[in-house]
C-alpha cells in the first residue's frame, strides 16, 4: 500500500510539473530575479562548527540579546521608531536602563507614558485624544466609536496626571551643563567697496526705497505666488533673500546675488539692461491703463444717463470723471496742478506726462479687453 501510494504521489507531482511547463511563463520583475539569484548566507553565526558547539566564544556575530547587561544606555531615544523600541525594551536584558534626550516630551500623560515604556514601566493605556495620527489610522471602527462613549471625569484625569508626575519625580533627572560663559565682543570693520560694487549696492538700495521697502520690515519670500506686479518685482529684486536688509548685506558681500556675472562691471551692464526693460514695461502699462480708464469712464456714463439719476446718483456719477481729470490735467482755473505732475522727481514727471498723453490718444481699449 505504501509503495502504490508513493508511486501515485510521484505521478501526481509529475503531472503538475508538466502542466506548469505547458503554461506560458510569466515575466517577473528584474529586482525579484536578482533577489532570488542572491545566494543565502550559510550559517552566519557559525552554529554548525565543531568549535562553536564546544565553546560559545567561537560564535560569529553574536546577537546582543544573548547577554545580560549591567547598564543599557539609549541616547536620543525620541528619534527611535516603534520597531527599535520593541527590540530594545523586550530584547535586551539589563540591570539598569538609561534613556537620554535633550528635548524630552513631558507635555502630558501620553508623552510621559512613552518615556516610561523605554524603562519597561507601564503607566496606563493612552486616551483616544492622546493617540498619534498613525495610531488613530490603525484603530478599528469600534474603537473609534468607543471614544465617544467614554466620558472621563476630572478626577480620572487628575489621577493620571498625578501618576505621570510621580514617575517624573522618581526616575527623571536633569543635569546642569557646567560650561563657563563664552566671552565675545562685537567689532565693526569698515570696508571700502570698489566703484562698480558700490554702484551696485546703491542701485539696489535706491530701488528698495522706491518700492517703499526702507521702513518696511515685512519679509518678502523670493518665490512669490501672487500675480501682483509689485510683489513680483520685489521678489525679483530680493533675489532669494527674506528681507531687504539681508539682500543689501549679500550685495555688500558679493556683487551678483545670482552668480550669473563674472565681474562687477558685467553685473552693472546687466542691471542697466534690466532696468531699461522694466522702464519700457512700466511705460507701456501706464499708457494702456490710461486709455482703459478713459474708455471705462465713458462706458459707465453711457450706461447711466444723467437725466434718469437723482442728485445723489449724479454726484456718484461725476466722481470717476473728476478723479481722472484731476490726475491727467488738473484744474488750470483754480491753479491746481495735475496729479501726474507731482507723482515723482524731476526726471520721472516728463515721462509720466508723455505716457498719459499717449494713452489719451489711443483707440478704444475697453472693447478689446
C-alpha positions in Angstrom: 0.0 0.0 0.0 2.8 2.4 0.9 4.6 1.7 -2.4 1.5 2.3 -4.5 0.8 5.5 -2.6 4.3 6.8 -3.2 4.0 6.0 -6.9 0.7 7.8 -7.2 2.2 10.7 -5.4 5.1 10.9 -7.7 2.9 10.6 -10.8 0.8 13.5 -9.5 3.8 15.6 -9.0 5.0 14.8 -12.5 1.6 15.8 -14.0 1.7 19.1 -12.1 5.2 19.8 -13.4 4.1 19.0 -17.0 1.1 21.4 -16.7 3.4 24.1 -15.4 5.7 23.6 -18.4 2.8 23.9 -20.8 1.6 27.2 -19.2 3.2 30.3 -20.7 6.0 31.6 -18.4 5.1 34.9 -16.6 7.5 37.7 -16.7 8.9 38.6 -13.3 10.4 42.0 -12.3 14.2 42.2 -12.6 14.5 43.1 -8.9 12.8 39.9 -7.8 15.0 37.9 -10.1 18.1 39.4 -8.6 16.8 38.8 -5.1 16.2 35.2 -5.9 19.6 34.7 -7.6 21.4 36.1 -4.5 22.8 33.1 -2.5 21.7 32.8 1.1 24.2 33.0 3.9 25.1 29.6 5.2 25.5 29.6 9.0 26.3 33.3 9.6 26.7 32.7 13.3 28.9 29.6 13.0 26.5 27.4 14.9 27.3 24.2 12.9 31.0 24.3 13.5 32.6 21.9 15.9 34.4 24.7 17.9 31.2 26.6 18.5 29.4 23.6 19.8 32.1 23.2 22.5 32.7 26.9 23.3 30.2 29.7 22.6 33.1 32.2 22.3 33.8 30.8 18.8 30.4 32.0 17.5 30.4 34.8 14.9 28.2 38.0 15.0 26.8 37.3 18.4 23.4 38.9 19.0 23.3 41.4 21.9 20.2 39.6 23.2 22.4 36.8 24.4 24.0 38.8 27.2 22.7 40.3 30.4 24.0 43.9 30.5 24.9 45.8 33.6 23.5 49.1 32.0 21.8 49.8 28.8 22.0 53.5 27.6 19.8 54.7 24.8 20.9 58.1 23.5 18.3 60.4 21.8 15.5 57.9 22.4 13.0 60.2 20.8 14.4 59.5 17.3 13.9 55.8 17.5 10.9 54.2 15.9 8.4 51.7 17.4 10.4 48.7 16.0 13.6 49.9 17.7 11.7 50.4 20.9 10.3 46.9 20.9 13.7 45.3 20.1 15.5 47.3 22.8 12.9 47.1 25.6 11.9 43.4 25.2 15.0 42.0 23.6 17.8 43.4 25.8 18.1 42.4 29.5 19.9 44.7 31.8 20.3 45.6 35.5 19.7 49.3 34.8 18.4 51.3 31.8 19.1 54.9 31.0 17.4 56.9 28.2 18.9 60.2 27.2 17.3 63.1 25.4 18.0 66.9 25.3 14.4 67.6 24.4 12.1 65.1 26.1 8.4 65.5 25.6 6.6 65.8 29.0 3.6 67.7 27.8 1.0 65.1 29.0 0.3 61.7 30.3 0.7 60.1 26.9 4.2 61.6 26.4 5.3 60.6 29.9 3.9 57.1 29.3 6.1 56.8 26.2 9.2 57.6 28.2 8.2 55.1 30.9 7.9 52.3 28.2 11.6 52.7 27.4 12.3 51.7 31.0 9.8 48.8 31.0 7.3 50.7 33.1 3.6 50.7 32.1 1.8 53.7 33.5 -1.5 53.0 31.7 -3.3 53.0 28.4 -3.3 56.2 26.4 -6.5 58.1 26.0 -8.0 58.4 22.5 -7.2 62.1 22.5 -3.6 61.3 23.1 -3.1 58.9 20.2 -0.8 59.9 17.3 -2.2 60.2 13.8 -0.6 56.8 12.9 -2.3 55.1 15.9 -5.6 56.7 15.0 -5.4 55.3 11.5 -4.8 51.8 12.9 -8.0 52.0 15.1 -11.0 50.0 14.1 -14.4 51.4 13.7 -15.5 50.0 17.0 -12.5 51.6 18.8 -13.2 55.0 17.2 -16.9 54.7 18.2 -15.9 53.8 21.8 -14.1 57.1 22.1 -17.4 58.9 22.0 -18.9 56.6 24.7 -16.1 57.1 27.2 -16.8 60.1 29.4 -13.9 60.5 31.8 -14.4 62.6 35.0 -12.0 65.4 36.1 -10.9 63.0 38.9 -9.8 60.5 36.3 -7.6 63.0 34.6 -6.2 64.2 37.9 -5.2 60.7 38.8 -3.4 60.2 35.5 -1.6 63.5 35.9 -0.5 62.6 39.5 0.8 59.2 38.3 2.8 60.8 35.5 4.2 63.4 37.9 5.2 60.7 40.4 7.1 58.8 37.6 9.0 62.0 36.6 9.9 62.8 40.2 11.2 59.3 40.8 13.0 58.4 37.6 13.8 61.6 35.6 16.9 63.7 36.3 18.3 66.8 34.6 21.9 67.7 34.8 23.2 71.3 34.6 25.8 71.9 31.9 29.0 73.1 33.6 30.1 75.5 30.9 31.5 78.9 31.7 30.2 81.9 29.9 31.8 82.2 26.4 33.4 85.6 26.0 32.6 87.5 22.9 32.9 91.0 21.5 31.5 92.9 18.6 33.8 94.7 16.3 32.7 96.7 13.2 35.1 96.5 10.2 34.8 99.3 7.6 35.2 98.0 4.1 35.6 100.4 1.1 33.9 98.8 -1.9 35.3 99.3 -5.4 33.3 101.8 -7.5 31.4 99.2 -9.6 30.4 97.2 -6.5 29.4 100.4 -4.6 27.3 101.4 -7.6 25.5 98.1 -7.5 24.9 98.5 -3.8 23.5 102.0 -4.1 21.3 100.9 -7.1 19.7 98.1 -5.0 19.3 100.4 -2.0 17.6 103.1 -4.1 15.4 100.6 -5.8 14.2 99.2 -2.5 13.5 102.7 -1.2 11.5 103.4 -4.3 9.4 100.3 -3.6 8.6 101.5 -0.1 10.9 98.9 1.5 13.1 101.3 3.6 10.9 101.2 6.7 9.0 98.1 5.9 10.4 95.1 7.8 7.9 92.6 6.4 9.7 89.6 4.9 9.1 89.0 1.2 9.7 85.5 0.0 11.8 85.0 -3.1 9.2 82.8 -4.7 6.0 84.9 -4.8 2.9 83.0 -5.9 0.9 86.2 -6.2 0.2 87.7 -9.7 0.6 91.2 -8.3 3.2 93.1 -10.3 4.6 94.9 -7.4 5.2 91.8 -5.3 6.7 90.0 -8.3 9.2 92.9 -8.8 10.0 92.8 -5.1 10.7 89.1 -5.3 13.0 89.6 -8.3 14.9 92.3 -6.6 15.5 90.5 -3.3 16.9 87.5 -5.2 16.4 84.7 -2.7 16.6 86.9 0.4 13.9 87.0 3.1 14.2 90.7 3.8 15.6 93.9 2.3 18.4 94.1 4.9 19.5 90.6 4.0 19.6 91.4 0.3 21.7 94.5 1.0 24.1 92.5 3.2 24.5 89.9 0.5 25.1 92.7 -2.1 27.9 94.0 0.1 29.5 90.6 0.2 29.2 89.9 -3.5 28.3 92.0 -6.5 26.0 89.4 -8.0 23.4 87.6 -5.8 22.6 85.1 -8.5 26.1 84.3 -9.6 25.5 84.9 -13.3 28.0 87.7 -13.8 31.8 87.2 -13.6 32.7 90.8 -12.9 31.1 93.8 -11.2 31.2 95.7 -14.5 29.3 92.9 -16.2 26.7 92.9 -13.4 26.3 96.7 -13.8 25.6 96.3 -17.5 23.1 93.5 -16.8 21.2 95.6 -14.3 21.1 98.6 -16.6 19.6 96.4 -19.3 17.1 95.0 -16.8 16.1 98.5 -15.6 15.6 99.7 -19.2 13.3 96.7 -19.8 11.3 97.4 -16.6 11.0 101.1 -17.6 9.6 100.2 -21.0 7.2 97.7 -19.4 6.1 100.4 -16.9 5.7 103.0 -19.6 3.5 100.6 -21.7 1.4 99.7 -18.7 0.7 103.4 -17.9 -0.3 104.1 -21.5 -2.6 101.1 -21.6 -4.2 101.8 -18.2 -4.8 105.5 -19.1 -6.7 104.5 -22.3 -8.6 101.8 -20.4 -9.6 104.2 -17.6 -10.8 106.8 -20.2 -12.9 104.2 -22.1 -14.3 102.6 -18.8 -15.5 106.0 -17.6 -17.1 106.8 -20.9 -18.8 103.4 -20.9 -20.1 104.0 -17.3 -21.5 107.4 -18.2 -23.2 106.0 -21.3 -24.9 103.2 -19.2 -26.1 105.7 -16.6 -27.5 108.8 -18.4 -27.7 112.0 -16.2 -31.4 112.6 -17.0 -32.5 109.5 -15.2 -30.5 109.9 -12.0 -31.2 111.6 -8.7 -28.9 114.3 -7.2 -27.0 111.8 -5.1 -26.5 109.4 -8.0 -25.4 112.3 -10.2 -22.7 113.1 -7.6 -21.5 109.5 -7.7 -21.6 109.5 -11.5 -19.3 112.6 -11.6 -16.7 111.2 -9.2 -14.8 108.9 -11.6 -14.6 111.6 -14.3 -13.4 114.2 -11.7 -10.6 112.0 -10.3 -9.5 111.1 -13.8 -9.3 114.7 -14.9 -7.5 115.7 -11.7 -4.9 113.1 -12.5 -4.4 113.9 -16.1 -4.9 117.7 -16.4 -5.8 119.2 -13.1 -7.7 122.5 -12.8 -5.9 125.3 -14.5 -8.5 127.9 -13.5 -8.1 127.1 -9.8 -4.4 126.9 -10.2 -4.3 123.2 -9.3 -1.7 121.1 -11.0 -2.4 117.7 -12.4 -1.5 114.8 -10.1 0.7 113.3 -12.7 3.0 116.4 -12.4 3.5 115.6 -8.7 4.0 111.8 -8.9 7.8 111.7 -8.8 11.1 113.5 -9.2 12.0 115.9 -12.0 13.1 113.1 -14.3 10.0 111.0 -13.8 7.4 113.7 -14.3 8.0 114.4 -18.0 8.0 110.7 -18.8 4.7 110.2 -16.9 3.1 113.2 -18.6 4.1 111.8 -22.0 2.7 108.3 -21.2 -0.6 109.9 -20.1 -0.8 112.0 -23.2 -0.1 108.9 -25.4 -2.7 106.9 -23.5 -5.4 109.5 -24.1 -4.7 109.4 -27.9 -5.2 105.6 -28.1 -8.1 104.0 -29.8 -10.8 102.3 -27.8 -9.1 99.9 -25.3 -12.0 98.6 -23.2 -13.7 96.9 -26.1 -10.5 94.9 -26.9 -10.3 93.6 -23.3 
